[in-house]
């Protein structure tokens, strides 16, 4: 098969490398390819774009083939570490993390859903010290990117009309979608533009294929659903009309981490997702499932003869069907993600994260203070900058200051107190003044989650005071976590 047929857009590799380049972009993914392209528009710039994977093919140009493309060499095929709280019922007890190894990166493997994110996401970035990243700051760039084809959005001040990327609704609109929107309105939800300024923290995705036809069976295989599981849960309804409602948790409290597995650069890193580690995430997803059931049992769907598939999931047979315990079990069994992991490269100045609590000895008088969290700051990005003030030597705590965490372990409730500095006289260095700082939240420490407060005190005794009310905050950079509970509703005729 010739290249001009097999490749959608043949790309010529660099034949000879220059001795130096103005810019070297590693990874031709969604961001890398765009950055390299924009840089190359300047004729005086020399740009080298490096990509480990292959070119796109005719198959990758077909949106419906996304699940099949994820089964090819265009996917790195990453596997995170097994967990007892998520993906337990999938093959090997692990989640799938498809990532593009191809020109275009993961954009070649996904389902072409265009979603900017919540206004508060960007405003949170700006509040963390990232000047120029607020929603109002980035909106002009989104508009510059877009060429919106939806007639009813032509006059929207949030949308662009002349950019290089065409944005449109799917050409196929099922009648089920109309019923879905009607039900949402009856329940008090607004129909809005999800890329404008109003967006929920949890959303419901309507899938008209379910998992009981040949196409969706391939998707089930991609998700890692074992054959035995598939036959038991979906086998009895094979060939019947169905659709799925999937609750998507947009902001998770659970935090994962990625660390080096070895010194070998060709070894995959150790990826720990920690899905469902926070009980609040599970409770929110359960409420999302119950909302799905409420939608499915509405009058708008009854006209199709729709009813819930009541075949219990494998591993959850001992729980009462439809109870909170049952849905929690389902989430653990096949709860997975939409493969949009993020947050390994935190944006912002040091003061926007745990680093604002690091300290050193002033003039070497005392032992430098330890920050017990500095190795894990990317797993607990603070949404707002640390509150506090200081005069004199910016960034240096005096030898007499104390860094402390006070709180409790999430899994056992056991209290924990960690002090970063030794006790001393409590007097301040003359040219440095520290005002006490405290930031409460949820942190990853000693391979466990801790709810508590990080404190900087102007003397050792102040750190002995009881911590303030423990405020649990939600990070603005999220793993888009999904409970793939697939409430299959049969439209009988």
Buried (B, 14 or more C-beta within 10 A) or exposed (E): EEEEEEBBEEEEEEEEEEEEEEBEBEBBBBEBBBBBBEBBEEEEEEBBBEBEBBBBBEBBEEEEBBBBBBBBEBBBBBBBEBBEBBBBBBBEBBBBBBBBBBBBBBBBBBEEEBEBBBBBBBBBBBBBBBEEBBBEBBBEEBBEBBBBEEEEBEEBEBBBBEBEEEBEEEEEEEEBBEBBBBBBEEEEBEEEBBBBBEBEEBBBBBBBBBBBBEEBBBBBBBBBBBEEBBEBBBEEBBEBBBBBBBBBBBBBBBBBBBEEEEEEEEEBBEBBBBBBBBEEBBEBBBBBBBBBBEBBBBEBBEEBEBBBBEBBBBBBEEBEEBEBEBBBBBBBBBBBBBBBBEBEEBBBEBBBBBBBBBBBBBEEEBEBBBBBBEEBBBBBBBBEBBEBEBEBBEEBBBBBBBBBBBBBBBEEEEEBEBBBBEEBEBEBBEEBEBEBBBBBBBBBBEEBBBBBBBBBBBBBEBBBEEBEEBEEBBBBBBBBBBBBBBBBBBBEE
